[in-house]
Amino acid sequence: MSFNLKKTIKYRLLFSLLLPLFTHSLLAVDIRNIYDAVDIAGKQRMFTQRMLKDYAMVGMKNSFGNADEDLNNTISEFDDHLHALHDYTKNSEIKKSIQQVEEIWLPIKKVLEAPSSKNEVLKLQENLELLLSATNNTTELFAKETGKESGKVVDISGRQRMLSQRMASLYMLKVWGVDDDKFKEKMKNSMQLFKSSLEELKKSEFNTDEINKLLTKVERSFMFFEVMNKSSNVFIPSLIYKKSNDILKNMNKITQCYVDECK
């Protein structure tokens, strides 16, 4: 074997060993301040409902939006965000809250990584409710740590992202034929909270022209949820999937704007 060939093999081996480290650093979540932390923690709430939405879409064998790929990506993002939040905070109460999130998350992750099952989804939904409550607690603790009203605005805006996915996931379960007496009430409460929170955000002192324009877009997308929820015999899961992602995209932009305005 020539010297150059040995050298090439050596460098390729070294590159293969270092690649995961480079990839991890590229995917690492950058939390620069407490408002970033509120934003990232708020995304964890959203992820709990987005994963359920994707799980149901995969279970229905509905390929719209590449739900299977999105589910895998969201599982990875949840892990990355969880580690980033734990590494960022020095607050012992928040660290304890994050540890509780992790304890609930690990068994859920195993179910999400297995093939979608209609027999598993009711229990999965219940466990994701627990995870939602735990991630919400972490988010509110971060918001409280800001010590300012602006932290509350970032929290509410971020919660809208979660509600968009929650409404969509409950709709998908309905389409999949998963029956639970509590789902109707949960949908009603989620829609009411989304609507009242939207009105509250429209009055925020931190609003800019860009935020107001985005809030108008969100309001238009929400109208589709109101219409589709009233229908008992016409189901268009692809439309709700798209509109929930439209709301999510715009609420992500709005939340980031609030983060920038509140620094």
Rosetta silent file (secondary structure, phi, psi, omega in degrees, C-alpha in Angstrom):
SEQUENCE: MSFNLKKTIKYRLLFSLLLPLFTHSLLAVDIRNIYDAVDIAGKQRMFTQRMLKDYAMVGMKNSFGNADEDLNNTISEFDDHLHALHDYTKNSEIKKSIQQVEEIWLPIKKVLEAPSSKNEVLKLQENLELLLSATNNTTELFAKETGKESGKVVDISGRQRMLSQRMASLYMLKVWGVDDDKFKEKMKNSMQLFKSSLEELKKSEFNTDEINKLLTKVERSFMFFEVMNKSSNVFIPSLIYKKSNDILKNMNKITQCYVDECK
SCORE:     score description
SCORE:     0.000 S_00000001
   1 L     0.000  132.245 -177.627    0.000    0.000    0.000 S_00000001
   2 L   -73.865  160.465  179.193    1.381    3.397   -0.997 S_00000001
   3 H   -61.003  -42.783 -178.647    2.011    6.205    1.463 S_00000001
   4 H   -63.576  -39.291  179.417   -0.626    8.438   -0.219 S_00000001
   5 H   -66.239  -42.109  176.731   -3.282    5.720   -0.035 S_00000001
   6 H   -59.943  -40.750 -178.992   -2.561    5.162    3.664 S_00000001
   7 H   -64.696  -42.011 -179.782   -2.808    8.897    4.215 S_00000001
   8 H   -63.139  -45.217  179.302   -6.141    9.085    2.373 S_00000001
   9 H   -61.697  -39.762 -179.038   -7.601    6.215    4.415 S_00000001
  10 H   -62.411  -45.440 -178.127   -6.384    7.864    7.618 S_00000001
  11 H   -68.719  -36.426  178.842   -8.056   11.179    6.785 S_00000001
  12 H   -66.262  -39.184  177.851  -11.298    9.494    5.746 S_00000001
  13 H   -64.981  -43.518  179.240  -11.404    7.583    9.023 S_00000001
  14 H   -62.723  -41.590 -179.187  -10.741   10.752   10.992 S_00000001
  15 H   -63.909  -41.866 -179.140  -13.457   12.603    9.067 S_00000001
  16 H   -64.760  -31.614  178.467  -16.001    9.837    9.738 S_00000001
  17 H   -75.595  -34.445 -176.596  -15.248   10.036   13.468 S_00000001
  18 H   -86.874  -20.954 -175.464  -15.502   13.815   13.631 S_00000001
  19 H   -55.655  -45.925  178.467  -18.566   14.204   11.375 S_00000001
  20 H   -58.493  -33.739  179.049  -21.128   13.479   14.134 S_00000001
  21 H   -68.194  -42.104  178.057  -19.504   16.153   16.286 S_00000001
  22 H   -64.998  -42.277 -179.039  -19.685   18.712   13.483 S_00000001
  23 H   -63.011  -42.666  179.559  -23.282   17.742   12.712 S_00000001
  24 H   -61.801  -40.710 -178.374  -24.286   18.080   16.366 S_00000001
  25 H   -66.921  -32.578  179.061  -22.725   21.536   16.576 S_00000001
  26 H   -71.688  -32.707 -178.482  -24.626   22.627   13.459 S_00000001
  27 H   -87.511  -10.899 -175.762  -27.909   21.380   14.928 S_00000001
  28 L   -59.060  140.956 -179.602  -27.244   22.791   18.401 S_00000001
  29 L   -84.018  131.335 -177.477  -29.823   25.272   19.672 S_00000001
  30 L   -97.713  105.203  176.455  -28.441   28.736   20.351 S_00000001
  31 L  -104.575  106.182 -173.772  -29.953   30.233   23.530 S_00000001
  32 L   -94.995  -23.914 -177.300  -28.420   33.694   23.918 S_00000001
  33 L  -156.051  177.564 -175.059  -30.724   35.216   26.540 S_00000001
  34 H   -64.851  -30.921  179.363  -33.740   34.565   28.754 S_00000001
  35 H   -71.158  -35.450  172.402  -36.196   35.545   25.987 S_00000001
  36 H   -60.534  -40.508 -179.049  -34.640   32.955   23.691 S_00000001
  37 H   -63.384  -42.305  177.279  -35.147   30.442   26.511 S_00000001
  38 H   -61.365  -42.628  179.367  -38.858   31.321   26.776 S_00000001
  39 H   -62.162  -50.320 -177.651  -39.165   30.915   23.006 S_00000001
  40 H   -65.704  -42.462  177.796  -37.355   27.558   22.893 S_00000001
  41 H   -62.885  -37.240  177.463  -39.219   26.195   25.924 S_00000001
  42 H   -64.799  -33.331  177.052  -42.464   27.277   24.268 S_00000001
  43 H   -64.438  -31.658  178.364  -41.554   25.296   21.165 S_00000001
  44 H   -60.902  -38.780  176.469  -41.380   22.179   23.343 S_00000001
  45 H   -60.101  -46.728 -179.294  -45.081   22.631   24.117 S_00000001
  46 H   -61.244  -41.437 -177.808  -45.811   22.875   20.405 S_00000001
  47 H   -59.059  -35.934 -178.763  -43.741   19.781   19.619 S_00000001
  48 H   -58.393  -38.508 -178.038  -45.904   17.617   21.918 S_00000001
  49 H   -85.715  -31.970  178.009  -48.951   18.329   19.753 S_00000001
  50 H   -65.458  -40.336  179.120  -47.136   18.370   16.414 S_00000001
  51 H   -64.470  -37.422  177.557  -45.820   14.867   17.029 S_00000001
  52 H   -66.968  -41.505  177.622  -49.351   13.622   17.764 S_00000001
  53 H   -59.052  -47.853  179.625  -50.632   15.265   14.581 S_00000001
  54 H   -65.025  -41.121  179.864  -47.903   13.587   12.522 S_00000001
  55 H   -58.035  -43.317  179.831  -48.423   10.241   14.276 S_00000001
  56 H   -67.324  -41.261  178.444  -52.107   10.307   13.306 S_00000001
  57 H   -61.551  -43.287  178.319  -51.340   11.288    9.712 S_00000001
  58 H   -64.088  -41.143  179.528  -48.873    8.405    9.411 S_00000001
  59 H   -62.776  -34.399  178.180  -51.431    6.059   10.979 S_00000001
  60 L   -80.863   -3.870 -176.103  -54.023    7.114    8.389 S_00000001
  61 L    59.960   35.930  176.038  -51.399    6.536    5.675 S_00000001
  62 L   -96.129  113.721 -173.645  -51.868   10.129    4.567 S_00000001
  63 L   -86.643    0.189 -178.065  -48.612   11.187    2.901 S_00000001
  64 H   -59.998  131.144  176.346  -49.470   14.897    2.685 S_00000001
  65 H    76.363    8.136 -178.879  -46.681   17.054    4.074 S_00000001
  66 H    51.810   55.080 -175.414  -44.311   14.104    4.605 S_00000001
  67 H   -59.999  -35.015 -179.743  -45.658   13.565    8.108 S_00000001
  68 H   -64.688  -42.432  177.356  -43.392   10.565    8.736 S_00000001
  69 H   -67.158  -41.127  179.731  -40.265   12.610    8.006 S_00000001
  70 H   -63.263  -38.280  178.912  -41.596   15.542   10.009 S_00000001
  71 H   -61.539  -46.931  179.670  -42.269   13.253   12.985 S_00000001
  72 H   -62.473  -41.611  178.929  -38.688   11.972   13.003 S_00000001
  73 H   -64.370  -40.530 -178.056  -37.302   15.507   12.707 S_00000001
  74 H   -68.827  -36.517  175.340  -39.506   16.776   15.536 S_00000001
  75 H   -59.253  -44.745  179.351  -38.427   13.939   17.838 S_00000001
  76 H   -65.132  -41.470  179.801  -34.796   14.958   17.252 S_00000001
  77 H   -64.845  -38.863  178.585  -35.589   18.638   17.777 S_00000001
  78 H   -59.571  -45.147  177.710  -37.364   17.906   21.053 S_00000001
  79 H   -60.237  -47.815 -178.236  -34.235   16.136   22.310 S_00000001
  80 H   -61.190  -44.085 -179.387  -31.939   18.953   21.137 S_00000001
  81 H   -65.528  -39.608 -179.260  -34.103   21.656   22.723 S_00000001
  82 H   -61.116  -45.217  179.580  -34.350   19.732   25.982 S_00000001
  83 H   -67.636  -39.289 -179.271  -30.572   19.466   26.316 S_00000001
  84 H   -64.772  -41.789  179.243  -30.057   23.103   25.322 S_00000001
  85 H   -65.473  -40.584  179.351  -32.516   24.368   27.945 S_00000001
  86 H   -64.580  -41.027 -178.626  -30.914   22.210   30.642 S_00000001
  87 H   -71.631  -29.815 -176.136  -27.430   23.479   29.755 S_00000001
  88 H   -74.904  -47.932 -170.220  -28.553   27.120   29.625 S_00000001
  89 L   -77.999  145.158  173.816  -30.363   27.543   32.933 S_00000001
  90 L  -110.097   -2.639 -177.964  -28.701   27.890   36.310 S_00000001
  91 L   -77.260  120.623 -174.987  -32.051   28.068   38.100 S_00000001
  92 H   -65.173  -35.022  179.659  -32.495   24.946   40.260 S_00000001
  93 H   -66.533  -41.180  179.278  -36.309   25.070   40.070 S_00000001
  94 H   -69.292  -39.819  177.261  -36.214   25.202   36.276 S_00000001
  95 H   -59.035  -40.895  178.857  -33.626   22.404   36.123 S_00000001
  96 H   -64.266  -40.223  178.186  -35.941   20.237   38.219 S_00000001
  97 H   -63.232  -41.717  179.375  -38.825   21.044   35.868 S_00000001
  98 H   -65.692  -37.188  177.572  -36.712   20.075   32.830 S_00000001
  99 H   -64.857  -35.763  176.616  -35.762   16.793   34.515 S_00000001
 100 H   -66.301  -38.553  176.343  -39.468   16.034   35.003 S_00000001
 101 H   -59.883  -45.985 -177.943  -40.017   16.699   31.300 S_00000001
 102 H   -62.854  -39.945  179.856  -37.262   14.240   30.422 S_00000001
 103 H   -62.456  -39.052  179.001  -38.721   11.513   32.672 S_00000001
 104 H   -74.346  -35.849 -173.166  -42.107   11.793   30.928 S_00000001
 105 H   -68.832  -43.036 -170.953  -40.541   12.125   27.479 S_00000001
 106 H   -56.520  -48.106  177.354  -38.350    9.014   27.293 S_00000001
 107 H   -68.043  -31.364  176.987  -41.143    6.355   27.263 S_00000001
 108 H   -64.782  -40.886 -179.511  -43.208    8.520   24.874 S_00000001
 109 H   -57.264  -40.303 -179.964  -40.269    8.718   22.495 S_00000001
 110 H   -62.811  -39.797  179.156  -40.180    4.911   22.212 S_00000001
 111 H   -67.546  -42.723 -178.911  -43.862    4.811   21.198 S_00000001
 112 H   -65.102  -31.083 -178.887  -43.399    7.598   18.645 S_00000001
 113 H   -81.633  -14.416  176.631  -40.452    5.801   17.066 S_00000001
 114 L   -85.506  164.507  178.037  -42.472    2.582   16.654 S_00000001
 115 L   -56.366  141.141  179.982  -45.021    2.112   13.801 S_00000001
 116 L   -61.973  133.243 -177.934  -48.191    4.169   14.299 S_00000001
 117 L  -133.421  130.626  177.640  -50.947    2.153   15.937 S_00000001
 118 H   -65.163  -28.409  178.695  -54.591    3.052   16.466 S_00000001
 119 H   -71.574  -23.605 -176.756  -54.524    0.863   19.579 S_00000001
 120 H   -94.911  -18.215 -164.501  -51.712    2.960   21.071 S_00000001
 121 H   -70.907  -32.155  178.643  -52.872    6.454   20.168 S_00000001
 122 H   -64.334  -45.915  177.407  -55.359    7.081   23.002 S_00000001
 123 H   -65.585  -38.273  177.995  -52.726    6.280   25.637 S_00000001
 124 H   -61.595  -43.269  179.727  -50.176    8.266   23.638 S_00000001
 125 H   -61.698  -41.694  178.543  -52.479   11.284   23.616 S_00000001
 126 H   -63.170  -42.909 -179.799  -52.909   11.060   27.394 S_00000001
 127 H   -68.872  -35.237  176.604  -49.152   10.849   27.941 S_00000001
 128 H   -69.091  -26.381  173.093  -48.529   13.762   25.583 S_00000001
 129 H   -64.266  -41.604  177.683  -51.007   15.748   27.686 S_00000001
 130 H   -64.637  -40.500  179.269  -48.755   15.121   30.680 S_00000001
 131 H   -67.049  -38.466  176.978  -45.728   16.156   28.625 S_00000001
 132 H   -61.059  -44.909  179.207  -47.551   19.291   27.474 S_00000001
 133 H   -62.000  -41.313 -179.189  -48.310   20.217   31.087 S_00000001
 134 H   -68.267  -42.735  179.014  -44.683   19.647   32.110 S_00000001
 135 H   -69.310  -32.029  177.166  -43.253   21.669   29.203 S_00000001
 136 H   -66.043  -39.376  177.319  -45.766   24.424   29.880 S_00000001
 137 H   -61.310  -43.926  178.092  -44.555   24.599   33.477 S_00000001
 138 H   -61.428  -43.472 -179.530  -40.954   24.961   32.283 S_00000001
 139 H   -61.989  -44.946 -178.294  -41.954   27.712   29.847 S_00000001
 140 H   -67.165  -31.883  176.469  -43.824   29.685   32.487 S_00000001
 141 H   -67.297  -41.105  175.619  -40.875   29.432   34.880 S_00000001
 142 H   -64.143  -42.630  179.685  -38.592   30.880   32.210 S_00000001
 143 H   -61.937  -40.249  178.265  -41.168   33.624   31.471 S_00000001
 144 H   -64.093  -35.299 -177.893  -41.361   34.446   35.185 S_00000001
 145 H   -66.682  -22.674  177.298  -37.568   34.686   35.336 S_00000001
 146 H   -64.356  -30.952  179.729  -37.612   37.576   32.841 S_00000001
 147 L    71.293   13.530 -176.383  -39.302   39.651   35.539 S_00000001
 148 L  -133.151  157.339  176.525  -41.076   41.676   32.846 S_00000001
 149 H   -63.196  -29.806 -179.182  -44.472   41.852   31.161 S_00000001
 150 H   -62.139  -30.717  177.387  -42.669   41.297   27.856 S_00000001
 151 H   -64.094  -34.454  178.424  -41.829   37.759   28.945 S_00000001
 152 H   -67.137  -38.464  179.883  -45.556   37.054   29.207 S_00000001
 153 H   -63.872  -42.795  177.698  -46.126   38.287   25.640 S_00000001
 154 H   -63.405  -38.578  179.314  -43.455   35.919   24.298 S_00000001
 155 H   -63.811  -48.473 -178.558  -45.063   33.111   26.318 S_00000001
 156 H   -64.485  -43.452  178.929  -48.575   33.773   24.953 S_00000001
 157 H   -61.464  -43.953  178.174  -47.330   34.122   21.396 S_00000001
 158 H   -64.926  -33.273  179.121  -45.410   30.875   21.695 S_00000001
 159 H   -65.893  -30.080  177.159  -48.467   29.153   23.130 S_00000001
 160 H   -60.699  -34.463  176.754  -50.387   29.986   19.951 S_00000001
 161 H   -61.384  -45.074  179.008  -47.963   27.731   18.076 S_00000001
 162 H   -62.127  -44.649 -177.400  -48.862   24.878   20.396 S_00000001
 163 H   -63.717  -33.968  177.920  -52.593   25.533   20.053 S_00000001
 164 H   -61.673  -40.456 -179.636  -52.368   25.451   16.248 S_00000001
 165 H   -78.222  -31.891  178.037  -50.899   21.950   16.459 S_00000001
 166 H   -65.292  -47.547  178.448  -53.243   20.883   19.252 S_00000001
 167 H   -60.185  -42.342 -179.527  -56.331   21.804   17.228 S_00000001
 168 H   -66.174  -41.613 -178.346  -54.881   20.001   14.208 S_00000001
 169 H   -65.602  -40.818  178.704  -53.968   16.854   16.193 S_00000001
 170 H   -65.805  -36.258  176.752  -57.468   16.602   17.697 S_00000001
 171 H   -64.736  -43.897 -179.488  -58.937   17.042   14.215 S_00000001
 172 H   -63.411  -38.822  177.904  -56.690   14.267   12.826 S_00000001
 173 H   -63.947  -37.625  176.924  -57.738   11.894   15.598 S_00000001
 174 H   -63.162  -44.809  179.304  -61.366   12.614   14.729 S_00000001
 175 H   -65.594  -36.240 -178.695  -60.711   11.855   11.059 S_00000001
 176 H   -70.736  -14.355 -179.675  -58.815    8.665   11.997 S_00000001
 177 L    86.868   23.120  177.537  -61.901    7.479   13.862 S_00000001
 178 L   -90.102  113.215 -174.481  -60.358    7.632   17.328 S_00000001
 179 L   -99.794  133.709  173.734  -63.227    8.336   19.713 S_00000001
 180 L  -154.129  128.628 -176.609  -62.926    9.947   23.109 S_00000001
 181 H   -59.963  -25.422 -175.946  -65.675   11.930   24.844 S_00000001
 182 H   -80.240  -18.522 -173.989  -63.108   14.477   26.045 S_00000001
 183 H   -62.088  -40.819 -178.402  -61.824   15.395   22.565 S_00000001
 184 H   -61.670  -42.936  179.626  -64.796   17.617   21.681 S_00000001
 185 H   -69.132  -38.325  178.427  -64.385   19.655   24.873 S_00000001
 186 H   -64.161  -40.224  177.611  -60.613   19.856   24.392 S_00000001
 187 H   -64.802  -44.774  179.360  -61.094   21.178   20.862 S_00000001
 188 H   -59.286  -47.141 -179.275  -63.634   23.742   22.041 S_00000001
 189 H   -65.949  -38.696  179.901  -61.352   24.986   24.826 S_00000001
 190 H   -65.092  -42.276 -179.739  -58.313   25.111   22.518 S_00000001
 191 H   -68.136  -39.107  178.446  -60.167   27.169   19.915 S_00000001
 192 H   -65.461  -42.329  179.799  -61.521   29.563   22.518 S_00000001
 193 H   -66.806  -40.109  178.341  -58.066   30.059   24.054 S_00000001
 194 H   -60.920  -46.173 -176.881  -56.507   30.564   20.622 S_00000001
 195 H   -65.692  -45.297 -179.526  -59.103   33.185   19.702 S_00000001
 196 H   -67.659  -36.367  178.433  -58.906   35.107   23.006 S_00000001
 197 H   -68.518  -35.969  177.885  -55.088   35.012   22.950 S_00000001
 198 H   -63.090  -41.824  177.928  -55.087   36.317   19.382 S_00000001
 199 H   -64.634  -37.999  178.675  -57.204   39.293   20.488 S_00000001
 200 H   -65.487  -42.090  179.497  -54.819   39.898   23.390 S_00000001
 201 H   -66.688  -34.358 -179.535  -51.782   39.855   21.088 S_00000001
 202 H   -64.165  -20.280 -178.859  -53.437   42.274   18.674 S_00000001
 203 L  -100.255    2.735 -174.808  -53.522   44.822   21.522 S_00000001
 204 L   -65.264  140.455  177.984  -49.916   44.340   22.631 S_00000001
 205 L   -70.632  -13.979 -178.134  -47.776   47.442   23.087 S_00000001
 206 L   -90.496    0.368 -176.480  -44.863   45.558   21.523 S_00000001
 207 L   -67.619  139.761  172.786  -46.581   45.176   18.154 S_00000001
 208 L  -112.874  175.098  176.998  -44.892   46.445   15.011 S_00000001
 209 H   -60.015  -39.746  179.688  -46.368   46.775   11.518 S_00000001
 210 H   -63.849  -44.158  179.364  -44.827   43.417   10.618 S_00000001
 211 H   -61.828  -43.550 -179.541  -46.340   41.719   13.679 S_00000001
 212 H   -62.818  -39.414  178.408  -49.785   43.170   12.925 S_00000001
 213 H   -65.495  -41.227  179.637  -49.655   41.935    9.319 S_00000001
 214 H   -67.946  -37.361  178.083  -48.648   38.455   10.459 S_00000001
 215 H   -64.144  -34.995  176.409  -51.410   38.372   13.084 S_00000001
 216 H   -64.408  -40.973  177.303  -53.931   39.147   10.316 S_00000001
 217 H   -63.416  -41.819  179.000  -52.629   36.174    8.317 S_00000001
 218 H   -61.784  -42.765 -179.845  -52.941   33.951   11.384 S_00000001
 219 H   -61.238  -39.094  178.915  -56.519   35.101   11.919 S_00000001
 220 H   -66.986  -40.227  179.089  -57.417   34.180    8.330 S_00000001
 221 H   -67.206  -35.677 -179.231  -55.908   30.718    8.665 S_00000001
 222 H   -63.816  -28.947  179.943  -57.759   30.163   11.942 S_00000001
 223 H   -58.391  -32.338  179.053  -61.079   30.700   10.135 S_00000001
 224 H   -66.237  -35.519  176.614  -60.560   27.356    8.371 S_00000001
 225 H   -64.501  -42.756 -179.070  -60.417   25.603   11.749 S_00000001
 226 H   -62.593  -41.436 -179.839  -63.688   27.249   12.775 S_00000001
 227 H   -69.480  -48.953 -175.485  -65.404   26.154    9.551 S_00000001
 228 H   -67.994  -31.321 -179.112  -64.019   22.606    9.473 S_00000001
 229 H   -69.177  -25.008  179.905  -64.749   21.971   13.148 S_00000001
 230 H   -78.634  -20.384 -177.551  -68.444   22.651   12.555 S_00000001
 231 L   -81.333  133.718 -179.924  -68.630   20.010    9.824 S_00000001
 232 L  -107.349   -5.260 -177.849  -69.617   16.500   10.896 S_00000001
 233 L  -135.112   -3.536  177.271  -69.422   14.766    7.517 S_00000001
 234 L  -116.959  115.707 -177.809  -66.808   16.596    5.422 S_00000001
 235 L  -120.846  125.716  178.626  -63.180   15.972    6.438 S_00000001
 236 L  -128.732   78.368 -176.318  -60.174   17.506    4.685 S_00000001
 237 H   -59.960  -34.640 -179.880  -57.126   16.571    6.790 S_00000001
 238 H   -63.213  -36.265  179.264  -54.636   17.881    4.207 S_00000001
 239 H   -67.071  -46.106  179.866  -56.205   21.361    4.424 S_00000001
 240 H   -67.003  -37.126  176.276  -56.059   21.456    8.216 S_00000001
 241 H   -58.959  -46.208 -179.302  -52.506   20.076    8.145 S_00000001
 242 H   -65.968  -46.194 -176.947  -51.479   22.911    5.810 S_00000001
 243 H   -67.119  -33.889  177.113  -53.315   25.642    7.713 S_00000001
 244 H   -66.535  -36.395  177.454  -51.891   24.476   11.034 S_00000001
 245 H   -72.303  -33.505  175.830  -48.405   24.722    9.524 S_00000001
 246 H   -63.101  -45.216  178.096  -49.207   28.165    8.088 S_00000001
 247 H   -62.871  -44.361 -179.962  -50.220   29.371   11.553 S_00000001
 248 H   -59.166  -46.686 -179.661  -47.143   27.759   13.066 S_00000001
 249 H   -60.312  -46.158 -178.364  -44.832   29.418   10.539 S_00000001
 250 H   -71.863  -36.058  177.707  -46.350   32.863   11.082 S_00000001
 251 H   -71.319  -29.025  172.648  -46.526   32.513   14.865 S_00000001
 252 H   -61.339  -44.715  179.025  -42.855   31.477   14.846 S_00000001
 253 H   -64.149  -43.555 -179.416  -42.059   34.741   13.054 S_00000001
 254 H   -63.102  -45.357 -179.517  -44.240   36.741   15.428 S_00000001
 255 H   -62.195  -41.149  177.813  -42.681   35.158   18.518 S_00000001
 256 H   -64.535  -36.857  176.204  -39.197   35.858   17.196 S_00000001
 257 H   -62.490  -42.713  177.643  -40.235   39.484   16.562 S_00000001
 258 H   -63.302  -40.758  177.338  -41.415   39.758   20.169 S_00000001
 259 H   -58.256  -45.666 -178.797  -38.116   38.259   21.342 S_00000001
 260 H   -67.470  -37.697 -179.406  -36.206   40.883   19.329 S_00000001
 261 H   -71.360  -29.819 -172.217  -38.455   43.726   20.520 S_00000001
 262 H   -89.846   -8.980 -178.126  -38.260   42.673   24.179 S_00000001
 263 L   -59.529    0.000    0.000  -34.447   42.378   24.474 S_00000001
